[in-house]
Amino acid sequence: MIPNVRFVLCRPRNPQNVGAVARALRCAGISQWAIVDPRTLDFAAARRVAVHAEELLDKPRIVPTLREALEGCALSVGTTARPRPERPLLTPREAAARLIGTRGDVAVVFGDERSGLTADEVDAVDLLSSIPSAPEQPSWNLAHAVAIYAYEVRAAASSGAPRTRSLRAAADPGATAAVDRALAEAAGRAGKPGVRRRLFKALDRAELSGREAALWTAFLRQIGRL
């Protein structure tokens, strides 16, 4: 089993997709998953396609918001079919390598079958990834997409990808959360809330210590008072 990887489904609508997701996760040895604001709770229908993975349907964590589903995660990757020039898109293999190479809990996040992740959900994740596809059919079925990422995560874990440090794993969790909150407040006052996640990613790459995280928090709060 791969204990530190969490798959998150946002607003799934089709119970057959939920069942097929459970089967894909079981095949990959992934047992941690969460469902955000589900639009179906028909687990009886889901069980009909969750071959040998029925027990996973007994224990998804069901939460109202993505923020709650990502609690405790050192790194999160959101999946999307939409190109975003300001944020590079990793391939599933690149995303899996980043996830397996990160210390602490990590998550892969999927949007609903109709419209994918919302703008707020995209802003809430650290990295974005997309499955290459033919231009005439650019989006993948939810269960198929989960199966692709689950396979790549298992392959990366089996290959022993080198583990790296992340800001949230290296620093005290409380201090790191304070940096994120201070960034959100400063970006909001500046009228540019969308830059928060990109700024935090830059700090993540710097691998701040707990002391450095505290200094950044104090600085951001001070300039917010000016």
C-alpha positions as CSV (number, residue, x, y, z in Angstrom):
1,M,0.0,0.0,0.0
2,I,1.0,3.6,-0.5
3,P,0.0,5.3,2.7
4,N,0.9,8.9,2.2
5,V,-0.9,9.6,-1.1
6,R,-4.5,10.8,-1.0
7,F,-6.8,11.0,-4.0
8,V,-9.5,13.7,-3.8
9,L,-12.7,13.8,-5.9
10,C,-14.6,17.1,-6.0
11,R,-18.3,16.9,-6.5
12,P,-18.5,13.5,-8.4
13,R,-21.9,13.0,-10.0
14,N,-21.8,9.5,-11.4
15,P,-21.9,6.6,-9.0
16,Q,-20.3,4.3,-11.6
17,N,-17.4,6.6,-11.8
18,V,-17.0,6.5,-8.0
19,G,-17.0,2.7,-8.1
20,A,-14.5,2.6,-10.9
21,V,-12.3,5.0,-9.0
22,A,-12.3,2.7,-6.0
23,R,-11.3,-0.2,-8.2
24,A,-8.4,1.8,-9.8
25,L,-7.1,2.9,-6.4
26,R,-7.3,-0.6,-5.1
27,C,-5.3,-1.9,-8.1
28,A,-2.6,0.8,-7.4
29,G,-2.4,0.0,-3.7
30,I,-3.9,3.4,-2.6
31,S,-6.3,3.4,0.3
32,Q,-6.6,7.1,1.3
33,W,-9.2,9.1,-0.6
34,A,-11.7,11.9,0.1
35,I,-14.8,13.1,-1.6
36,V,-15.6,16.8,-1.5
37,D,-19.3,17.9,-1.6
38,P,-20.5,14.7,-3.4
39,R,-23.4,15.0,-5.8
40,T,-24.2,11.3,-5.5
41,L,-24.2,9.0,-2.5
42,D,-25.5,6.0,-4.4
43,F,-22.8,3.6,-3.1
44,A,-25.0,0.6,-4.0
45,A,-24.6,1.5,-7.7
46,A,-20.9,2.2,-7.2
47,R,-20.4,-1.2,-5.6
48,R,-21.5,-2.9,-8.8
49,V,-18.4,-1.7,-10.7
50,A,-15.9,-1.6,-7.7
51,V,-14.8,-5.2,-8.4
52,H,-12.8,-6.5,-5.3
53,A,-12.6,-2.9,-4.0
54,E,-15.9,-2.6,-2.2
55,E,-14.2,-2.0,1.1
56,L,-12.9,1.3,-0.2
57,L,-16.4,2.5,-0.6
58,D,-16.9,2.1,3.1
59,K,-14.2,4.6,4.1
60,P,-13.9,7.6,1.8
61,R,-13.6,10.8,3.9
62,I,-16.5,13.0,2.9
63,V,-16.0,16.7,3.5
64,P,-17.7,19.9,2.4
65,T,-14.6,21.8,1.1
66,L,-11.4,21.1,-0.7
67,R,-9.5,22.9,2.1
68,E,-10.6,20.3,4.6
69,A,-9.7,17.4,2.2
70,L,-6.2,18.8,1.9
71,E,-5.5,19.3,5.6
72,G,-2.1,18.1,6.5
73,C,-0.8,17.8,3.0
74,A,2.7,18.9,2.2
75,L,2.0,19.0,-1.6
76,S,-1.1,18.9,-3.8
77,V,-1.5,18.4,-7.5
78,G,-4.7,19.5,-9.3
79,T,-5.7,17.9,-12.6
80,T,-7.1,19.9,-15.4
81,A,-7.8,19.8,-19.1
82,R,-7.5,23.6,-19.5
83,P,-4.2,25.2,-20.3
84,R,-3.2,28.0,-18.0
85,P,-0.3,30.1,-19.4
86,E,0.6,31.4,-16.0
87,R,1.0,27.9,-14.5
88,P,2.9,25.1,-16.2
89,L,1.2,21.8,-16.5
90,L,3.0,18.6,-15.4
91,T,2.4,15.3,-17.1
92,P,1.0,12.6,-14.9
93,R,4.4,11.0,-14.7
94,E,6.1,14.3,-13.7
95,A,3.3,14.9,-11.1
96,A,3.7,11.4,-9.6
97,A,7.5,11.9,-9.3
98,R,6.9,15.2,-7.4
99,L,4.4,13.6,-5.1
100,I,6.4,10.5,-4.3
101,G,9.5,12.6,-3.9
102,T,7.9,14.8,-1.2
103,R,8.0,14.0,2.5
104,G,4.7,14.0,4.2
105,D,1.2,13.5,3.0
106,V,0.4,14.5,-0.6
107,A,-2.8,14.7,-2.7
108,V,-4.0,14.4,-6.3
109,V,-7.2,16.4,-6.8
110,F,-9.9,15.9,-9.5
111,G,-12.8,18.1,-10.5
112,D,-16.3,17.0,-11.4
113,E,-17.3,15.3,-14.6
114,R,-18.9,18.3,-16.2
115,S,-16.6,21.3,-15.5
116,G,-13.6,20.1,-13.7
117,L,-11.9,22.1,-10.9
118,T,-13.3,25.6,-10.1
119,A,-11.0,28.7,-10.2
120,D,-10.9,28.7,-6.4
121,E,-9.9,25.0,-6.3
122,V,-7.2,25.6,-8.9
123,D,-5.9,28.4,-6.6
124,A,-6.0,26.0,-3.6
125,V,-3.6,23.4,-5.1
126,D,0.2,23.7,-5.3
127,L,0.8,22.3,-8.8
128,L,-1.3,21.5,-11.9
129,S,-1.2,18.5,-14.2
130,S,-2.9,17.4,-17.4
131,I,-3.1,14.2,-19.4
132,P,-1.9,14.6,-23.0
133,S,-4.8,13.9,-25.3
134,A,-6.0,14.3,-28.9
135,P,-7.3,17.8,-29.7
136,E,-10.6,16.4,-30.9
137,Q,-11.2,14.8,-27.5
138,P,-9.3,16.9,-24.9
139,S,-10.9,15.6,-21.7
140,W,-10.7,12.2,-20.1
141,N,-13.4,10.4,-18.1
142,L,-13.0,10.9,-14.4
143,A,-12.4,7.2,-13.6
144,H,-10.0,6.9,-16.5
145,A,-8.0,9.9,-15.3
146,V,-7.8,8.6,-11.8
147,A,-6.6,5.2,-13.1
148,I,-3.8,7.0,-15.1
149,Y,-2.6,9.0,-12.1
150,A,-2.9,6.0,-9.7
151,Y,-0.8,3.9,-12.0
152,E,1.9,6.6,-12.3
153,V,2.0,7.1,-8.6
154,R,2.5,3.3,-8.0
155,A,5.2,3.2,-10.7
156,A,7.0,6.2,-9.1
157,A,6.7,4.6,-5.7
158,S,8.0,1.3,-7.0
159,S,11.0,2.9,-8.6
160,G,12.1,4.5,-5.4
161,A,11.9,8.2,-6.5
162,P,14.3,10.4,-4.4
163,R,12.5,12.2,-1.6
164,T,12.8,16.0,-1.4
165,R,12.1,18.5,1.2
166,S,9.1,20.9,1.0
167,L,8.5,24.1,3.0
168,R,5.5,22.7,4.8
169,A,7.3,19.5,5.7
170,A,10.5,21.1,6.8
171,A,9.2,24.0,8.8
172,D,6.9,23.9,11.8
173,P,3.3,23.3,10.4
174,G,1.9,26.2,12.5
175,A,4.6,28.6,11.2
176,T,4.2,27.5,7.7
177,A,0.4,27.9,7.8
178,A,1.0,31.4,9.2
179,V,3.1,32.3,6.1
180,D,0.2,31.2,3.9
181,R,-2.3,33.2,5.8
182,A,-0.1,36.3,5.8
183,L,0.4,35.9,2.0
184,A,-3.4,35.6,1.5
185,E,-4.0,38.7,3.6
186,A,-1.3,40.8,1.8
187,A,-2.5,39.6,-1.6
188,G,-6.1,40.4,-0.7
189,R,-5.2,44.0,0.4
190,A,-3.3,44.5,-2.8
191,G,-6.3,43.4,-4.8
192,K,-4.4,40.5,-6.3
193,P,-5.6,37.3,-4.5
194,G,-4.5,35.1,-7.4
195,V,-0.8,35.7,-6.8
196,R,-0.9,34.1,-3.4
197,R,-0.3,30.5,-4.5
198,R,2.5,31.4,-7.0
199,L,4.3,33.4,-4.3
200,F,4.0,30.6,-1.9
201,K,5.4,28.2,-4.4
202,A,8.4,30.4,-4.8
203,L,8.9,30.3,-1.0
204,D,8.5,26.5,-1.1
205,R,11.3,26.2,-3.6
206,A,13.5,28.2,-1.2
207,E,13.0,25.5,1.5
208,L,12.6,28.0,4.3
209,S,13.4,26.9,7.8
210,G,10.9,27.4,10.6
211,R,12.8,30.6,11.7
212,E,12.8,32.0,8.1
213,A,9.0,31.2,7.8
214,A,8.4,33.2,11.0
215,L,10.4,36.2,9.6
216,W,8.4,36.2,6.4
217,T,5.2,36.1,8.3
218,A,6.2,39.0,10.5
219,F,7.3,41.0,7.4
220,L,4.1,40.4,5.4
221,R,2.0,41.4,8.4
222,Q,4.0,44.5,9.0
223,I,3.7,45.8,5.4
224,G,0.0,45.0,5.5
225,R,-0.4,47.6,8.2
226,L,1.2,50.4,6.2
